[in-house]
Amino acid sequence: MQLTPTDSERRLQEEIRQFLAVELADAIALPSTLVERIEVLRGWQARCHRAGYVGRAWPREFGGGGEEIWCQGFSEPEAGSDLASLRTRAVEHDDHFVLSGQKTWVSWGQFARWCGVLARTEDTTPNHRGISMLIVDMRSPGVELRPMTQITGHAEFCELFLDDVVVPKENLLAERGDGWKIAMHTLGHERGTAALPRQVKLRTWLDRAVRAAAERTVDGEALIDDPEAQVALARALIGIEVLRHHAYRTVGEFLNGGAVGPQSSSVKLLMAEAEQRLAATALDLLGPTLQHGAPEEVAENDFWYETYLYSRAATVYGGTQQIQRNIIADRVLGLPRE
Ligand SMILES: Cc1cc2nc3c(=O)[nH]c(=O)nc-3n(C[C@H](O)[C@H](O)[C@H](O)COP(=O)(O)OP(=O)(O)OC[C@H]3O[C@@H](n4cnc5c(N)ncnc54)[C@H](O)[C@@H]3O)c2cc1C
């Protein structure tokens, strides 16, 4: 594994730093409402695309530019951890499928143009073999979305009801029965290679917590001067650094032709733990000052409340902590089943 960038990677690094220095200044402060946030993020994505930083490794003809949002319709009310038991059904007709069922926790569903829906096309044993992946146009008749508000106060995900939705056959991804394979590949990236951008985000949050702790005081003492606070921040930093190295390893293996398989579950565990430790540390550290309500501190305080509350979901989305441990025990370590 090579941990130092090559000359061309260094040049790209420098180019991106210059781009960020110019472009990021007004993109960093996100508005408080989700709808406004989506608009800002769409604009940011468009700027990155124009600069050539979106889909960089894709063939030119798939480079896009319309910035569409897609979402993932996997989970159902009775099929989360046990995803293979899903009941949404797609019945094949001449040139289309008819899709019926219910999905839940669909992130960004209400903003999305397309949804990758896992649906049962065969009754098989084991049941994961009869699942296919259909790309559903969210504007199709029979699609109903009900946003659900999270503990953060934002309705970031939604329920998705599919009532005899007609999906053209050309929207079947790969072959009938390939849905499970595609879903596992997608989840492998969500649990593994996604750690690369995540560790950058966590590091910026840590730096932000350190900055706030240096600026804020209690009884004339800067919060950062407390030795216990320094140890807690150091622990949070170690979690992020460990994640960074695992992210490099995972992405490195993938770029060298390796599969993103069950090992990604260990990265997901580290990713969730690093995020929760950092968010809890920041809340604990800044706690005595969070109620001050000085106008210039409100936005910063809200950021930390939201970051802490959202971090609770890190051990659930993409497969729960318990499920990642089961995968590691079963498919990586080959431990006997109980
Ligand atoms: C913020 C967020 C965003 C999400 N976005 C999406 C999305 O875009 N698309 C989508 O399809 N889904 C999404 N999900 C759903 C997510 O994948 C599921 O919540 C997750 O897989 C758990 O399923 P569940 O909620 O049904 O919990 P359950 O499966 O009911 O689990 C409940 C509890 O039982 C434990 N448990 C269950 N089975 C076992 C077992 N065999 N061994 C040990 N413990 C077990 C679980 O660990 C958990 O603690 C999202 C979830 C969150 C929180």
The ligand as a MOL file (V3000), in Angstrom:
LIG
                    3D

  0  0  0     0  0            999 V3000
M  V30 BEGIN CTAB
M  V30 COUNTS 53 58 0 0 0
M  V30 BEGIN ATOM
M  V30 1 C -30.3900 8.2800 8.4310 0
M  V30 2 C -30.8170 7.0250 7.7300 0
M  V30 3 C -30.8550 6.9990 6.3520 0
M  V30 4 C -31.2700 5.8450 5.6910 0
M  V30 5 N -31.3530 5.8740 4.3200 0
M  V30 6 C -31.8290 4.7860 3.6600 0
M  V30 7 C -32.0010 4.8310 2.2400 0
M  V30 8 O -31.7100 5.8290 1.5850 0
M  V30 9 N -32.5220 3.7500 1.6210 0
M  V30 10 C -32.8600 2.6130 2.3060 0
M  V30 11 O -33.2930 1.6540 1.6720 0
M  V30 12 N -32.6930 2.5400 3.6500 0
M  V30 13 C -32.2030 3.6020 4.3540 0
M  V30 14 N -32.0480 3.5510 5.7170 0
M  V30 15 C -32.4920 2.3550 6.4260 0
M  V30 16 C -31.3830 1.5210 7.0440 0
M  V30 17 O -30.6830 0.8010 6.0650 0
M  V30 18 C -32.0820 0.6000 8.0690 0
M  V30 19 O -32.5820 1.4310 9.0910 0
M  V30 20 C -31.1290 -0.4180 8.6570 0
M  V30 21 O -30.7230 -1.3510 7.6990 0
M  V30 22 C -31.7830 -1.1660 9.8490 0
M  V30 23 O -33.0330 -1.6810 9.4970 0
M  V30 24 P -34.3160 -1.3760 10.4170 0
M  V30 25 O -34.3780 0.0940 10.6600 0
M  V30 26 O -35.4820 -2.0300 9.8010 0
M  V30 27 O -33.9910 -2.0500 11.8280 0
M  V30 28 P -34.2080 -3.5810 12.2180 0
M  V30 29 O -33.6660 -4.4500 11.1210 0
M  V30 30 O -35.6210 -3.7690 12.6290 0
M  V30 31 O -33.2560 -3.7300 13.4740 0
M  V30 32 C -33.6690 -3.3180 14.8010 0
M  V30 33 C -32.5460 -3.6990 15.7500 0
M  V30 34 O -32.3570 -5.1230 15.7670 0
M  V30 35 C -30.9900 -5.4560 15.4960 0
M  V30 36 N -30.9230 -6.6810 14.6880 0
M  V30 37 C -31.7130 -7.0240 13.6430 0
M  V30 38 N -31.3290 -8.2140 13.1360 0
M  V30 39 C -30.2660 -8.6360 13.8710 0
M  V30 40 C -29.4190 -9.7930 13.8380 0
M  V30 41 N -29.5930 -10.7570 12.9170 0
M  V30 42 N -28.4180 -9.8920 14.7480 0
M  V30 43 C -28.2290 -8.8870 15.6840 0
M  V30 44 N -29.0010 -7.7870 15.7700 0
M  V30 45 C -30.0020 -7.6520 14.8670 0
M  V30 46 C -30.4730 -4.2730 14.6790 0
M  V30 47 O -29.0510 -4.1590 14.7960 0
M  V30 48 C -31.1840 -3.0910 15.3520 0
M  V30 49 O -30.4950 -2.6920 16.5090 0
M  V30 50 C -31.6310 4.6790 6.4140 0
M  V30 51 C -31.5650 4.7080 7.8240 0
M  V30 52 C -31.1620 5.8660 8.4740 0
M  V30 53 C -31.1150 5.8680 9.9770 0
M  V30 END ATOM
M  V30 BEGIN BOND
M  V30 1 1 1 2
M  V30 2 1 2 3
M  V30 3 2 2 52
M  V30 4 2 3 4
M  V30 5 1 4 5
M  V30 6 1 4 50
M  V30 7 2 5 6
M  V30 8 1 6 7
M  V30 9 1 6 13
M  V30 10 2 7 8
M  V30 11 1 7 9
M  V30 12 1 9 10
M  V30 13 2 10 11
M  V30 14 1 10 12
M  V30 15 2 12 13
M  V30 16 1 13 14
M  V30 17 1 14 15
M  V30 18 1 14 50
M  V30 19 1 15 16
M  V30 20 1 16 17
M  V30 21 1 16 18
M  V30 22 1 18 19
M  V30 23 1 18 20
M  V30 24 1 20 21
M  V30 25 1 20 22
M  V30 26 1 22 23
M  V30 27 1 23 24
M  V30 28 2 24 25
M  V30 29 1 24 26
M  V30 30 1 24 27
M  V30 31 1 27 28
M  V30 32 2 28 29
M  V30 33 1 28 30
M  V30 34 1 28 31
M  V30 35 1 31 32
M  V30 36 1 32 33
M  V30 37 1 33 34
M  V30 38 1 33 48
M  V30 39 1 34 35
M  V30 40 1 35 36
M  V30 41 1 35 46
M  V30 42 1 36 37
M  V30 43 1 36 45
M  V30 44 2 37 38
M  V30 45 1 38 39
M  V30 46 1 39 40
M  V30 47 2 39 45
M  V30 48 1 40 41
M  V30 49 2 40 42
M  V30 50 1 42 43
M  V30 51 2 43 44
M  V30 52 1 44 45
M  V30 53 1 46 47
M  V30 54 1 46 48
M  V30 55 1 48 49
M  V30 56 2 50 51
M  V30 57 1 51 52
M  V30 58 1 52 53
M  V30 END BOND
M  V30 END CTAB
M  END
